């Protein structure tokens, strides 16, 4: 994916990142597994990771989602792009751990009368927390990328997840693309009226982005009202769900689940 150079490129890049159906149709490792197998395995991986507190063990398991992605014909870059912002946000939140955790001083500086010290134990907790969040986000993304959004929602429906949650996820995903296309239309209209030869992503274009967002909010709100009324006129009910017939388990599904759950459980217990 190219680095966005304008607002139109930025909107197009966002659509490319969110759209996942083309990846779920590939013939890779995760795509050929039973959806229940993938759900149980990834749930066990995430649960075990929450009990792993040693940094070397986390560093050992972090390449696993990337390896699974490569085996599923999903490039590690595609997985990293989709999970980059989550650990970055969590790293900012957990930044105080570097300074408030007592322990062996790793780096010290003085600003006027303020003494700032980063401890070895604080750095360890910071890395453990950030890597754990990234691993959980990466494995969940791997589940959705390899299964597809529609099949994932049908699987949740079969597992008796409340219909309102499923419809919320479904509508959010569907109308994200509608909002992006609406934003692209607004950008084309803006450029047609205020032509600038140098279409670059700079401070001026980012300031104009606030006006575009306000217009987009009004247009999407009006469209949501029209869509809801049209759905109600056609007999839409919130309790309507689509059942998904789960395929039978095979030997490779059981072998895959066992080969993952056993070592992860061992790392969580030691």
C-alpha positions in Angstrom: 0.0 0.0 0.0 1.4 3.4 -1.0 1.8 6.2 1.4 -1.2 8.6 1.0 -0.2 11.9 -0.5 -3.7 13.6 -0.5 -7.0 13.3 1.2 -8.3 11.2 -1.7 -5.4 8.8 -1.3 -6.0 8.7 2.4 -9.7 7.7 1.9 -8.7 5.1 -0.7 -6.1 3.7 1.7 -8.6 3.4 4.5 -11.0 1.4 2.2 -8.1 -0.9 1.2 -7.2 -1.6 4.8 -10.8 -2.4 6.0 -11.9 -4.5 3.0 -11.0 -8.1 3.9 -13.2 -10.4 1.7 -10.5 -10.9 -1.0 -8.2 -12.3 1.7 -10.7 -14.8 3.1 -11.2 -16.4 -0.4 -7.6 -17.4 -0.8 -6.4 -21.0 -0.3 -4.1 -20.8 2.7 -3.7 -22.6 6.0 -6.2 -20.6 8.0 -8.8 -20.4 5.2 -9.0 -24.2 5.0 -9.6 -24.7 8.7 -13.0 -25.1 10.4 -14.3 -21.7 11.7 -15.0 -23.2 15.1 -11.4 -24.6 15.2 -10.0 -21.1 14.4 -12.3 -19.5 17.0 -11.4 -21.9 19.8 -7.6 -21.8 19.0 -7.4 -18.1 18.8 -9.5 -17.7 22.0 -7.1 -20.1 23.8 -4.1 -18.2 22.4 -5.4 -14.9 23.7 -6.4 -16.2 27.1 -3.0 -17.9 27.5 -1.2 -14.7 26.5 -2.9 -12.8 29.3 -1.2 -15.0 31.9 2.3 -14.8 30.3 4.3 -12.2 32.2 7.8 -13.0 31.0 9.1 -10.9 28.2 11.2 -13.6 26.5 8.1 -15.8 26.2 6.1 -13.0 24.6 8.9 -12.3 22.2 8.9 -16.0 21.3 5.1 -16.1 20.5 4.8 -12.7 18.7 6.1 -14.0 15.3 3.4 -16.7 15.3 0.5 -14.6 13.9 2.9 -13.3 11.2 3.9 -16.9 10.4 0.2 -18.0 10.2 -0.6 -15.0 8.0 2.2 -15.9 5.6 1.0 -19.5 5.5 -2.5 -18.2 4.7 -1.4 -16.1 1.7 -1.8 -12.9 3.8 1.4 -10.9 3.7 2.8 -9.9 7.1 2.7 -6.3 5.9 -1.1 -6.5 5.5 -1.4 -7.8 9.1 1.0 -5.2 10.5 -0.8 -2.3 8.8 -4.1 -3.4 10.3 -2.7 -3.7 13.8 -0.1 -0.9 14.0 -2.3 1.8 15.6 -3.6 -0.3 18.5 -0.3 -1.1 20.2 0.9 2.5 19.5 -2.1 3.9 21.3 -1.7 1.4 24.2 2.0 2.2 24.3 1.2 5.9 24.9 -1.3 5.0 27.6 1.2 2.7 29.4 4.1 5.2 29.1 3.9 6.2 32.8 4.9 2.6 33.7 8.5 3.5 32.6 8.8 6.1 35.3 6.5 5.1 38.2 7.7 1.4 38.5 10.3 1.1 41.2 13.4 -0.9 40.5 16.9 -0.8 39.0 17.6 2.5 37.3 18.1 2.2 33.5 18.2 5.8 32.5 18.2 9.0 34.6 18.0 12.7 33.8 17.3 15.9 35.7 15.0 18.7 34.4 15.5 21.6 36.8 14.6 20.1 40.2 12.7 17.2 38.7 14.4 13.8 38.6 13.2 11.5 35.9 14.2 7.8 36.0 13.4 4.9 33.8 13.7 1.6 35.6 14.5 -1.8 34.2 11.3 -3.3 35.7 9.3 -0.4 34.3 10.7 -1.0 30.8 9.9 -4.7 31.2 6.3 -4.0 32.2 5.9 -1.5 29.4 7.1 -4.0 26.7 5.1 -6.8 28.2 1.9 -4.8 28.1 2.4 -3.4 24.6 3.4 -6.8 23.1 0.5 -8.5 24.7 -2.0 -6.0 23.3 -0.4 -6.3 19.8 -0.5 -10.1 19.9 -4.2 -10.2 20.9 -5.1 -7.6 18.1 -3.0 -9.5 15.5 -4.6 -12.9 16.3 -8.1 -11.4 16.2 -7.4 -9.7 12.9 -6.0 -13.0 11.6 -9.3 -14.7 12.5 -11.4 -12.1 10.6 -9.1 -11.9 7.6 -9.0 -15.6 7.1 -12.7 -16.2 7.7 -14.4 -13.2 6.1 -16.7 -10.7 7.8 -19.9 -12.3 6.7 -18.9 -15.8 7.9 -17.6 -14.4 11.1 -21.0 -12.7 11.9 -22.9 -15.9 10.9 -20.6 -17.9 13.2 -21.3 -15.5 16.1 -25.0 -15.9 15.3 -24.7 -19.7 15.5 -23.0 -19.3 18.9 -26.0 -17.4 20.2 -24.4 -13.9 20.4 -27.2 -11.4 20.9 -28.6 -10.3 17.5 -28.3 -6.6 18.3 -24.5 -6.9 18.6 -24.3 -8.8 15.3 -26.4 -6.2 13.5 -24.3 -3.4 15.0 -21.1 -4.9 13.7 -22.7 -5.6 10.3 -24.1 -2.1 9.8 -20.9 -0.5 11.0 -18.8 -2.5 8.5 -21.2 -2.0 5.6 -21.7 1.7 6.0 -18.1 2.4 6.6 -17.6 2.0 2.8 -20.7 4.1 2.1 -19.2 6.9 4.2 -15.9 6.6 2.5 -17.5 6.8 -1.0 -19.5 9.8 0.2 -16.3 11.4 1.4 -14.6 10.8 -1.9 -17.6 12.5 -3.7 -17.2 15.5 -1.4 -13.5 15.7 -2.1 -14.1 15.5 -5.9 -16.7 18.3 -5.6 -14.3 20.4 -3.6 -11.4 20.0 -6.0 -13.7 20.8 -8.9 -14.5 24.2 -7.3 -11.1 25.1 -5.8 -8.5 23.7 -8.1 -5.0 23.5 -6.8 -2.2 22.2 -9.0 -0.3 20.6 -6.1 -2.5 18.0 -4.4 -0.4 17.2 -1.4 -1.3 16.2 2.2 -0.3 19.3 4.1 -1.5 21.5 7.0 -3.9 23.4 4.8 -5.6 20.3 3.4 -5.9 18.9 6.9 -7.6 22.1 8.1 -10.1 21.7 5.2 -10.7 18.2 6.4 -12.7 19.5 9.3 -15.2 21.1 7.0 -15.4 17.9 5.0 -16.1 15.9 8.1 -18.9 18.2 9.1 -20.5 17.9 5.7 -20.0 14.2 5.7 -21.6 13.8 9.1 -24.8 15.7 8.0 -25.0 13.7 4.7 -24.4 10.3 6.4 -27.0 11.1 9.1 -29.6 11.9 6.5 -28.8 8.8 4.6 -28.9 6.6 7.7 -32.5 7.9 8.3 -33.6 7.0 4.8 -31.9 3.6 4.9 -33.6 2.7 8.2 -37.0 3.7 7.0 -36.5 1.7 3.8 -35.4 -1.3 5.9 -38.5 -1.0 8.2 -40.7 -0.7 5.1 -39.4 -4.0 3.9 -40.0 -5.8 7.2 -36.6 -5.6 8.9 -36.6 -6.8 12.5 -33.6 -6.6 14.9 -34.1 -10.3 16.0 -33.7 -11.6 12.5 -30.5 -13.6 12.2 -28.9 -15.8 9.5 -27.9 -19.2 10.7 -24.6 -20.6 9.5 -24.2 -24.3 9.0 -20.8 -25.1 10.5 -18.8 -27.7 8.5 -17.8 -30.9 10.3 -14.5 -31.2 12.1 -11.6 -33.1 10.5 -8.4 -34.6 11.8 -6.3 -31.6 10.7 -8.6 -29.3 12.7 -8.0 -31.3 15.9 -4.3 -31.6 15.2 -4.0 -27.8 14.6 -5.9 -26.9 17.8 -4.0 -29.4 20.0 -0.6 -28.3 18.6 -1.4 -24.7 19.5 -3.3 -25.0 22.8 -0.8 -27.3 24.5 2.4 -25.1 24.2 0.5 -21.9 24.9 -1.0 -23.4 28.1 2.4 -24.6 29.1 3.9 -21.0 28.6 1.0 -19.6 30.7 1.6 -21.9 33.6 5.4 -21.8 33.9 
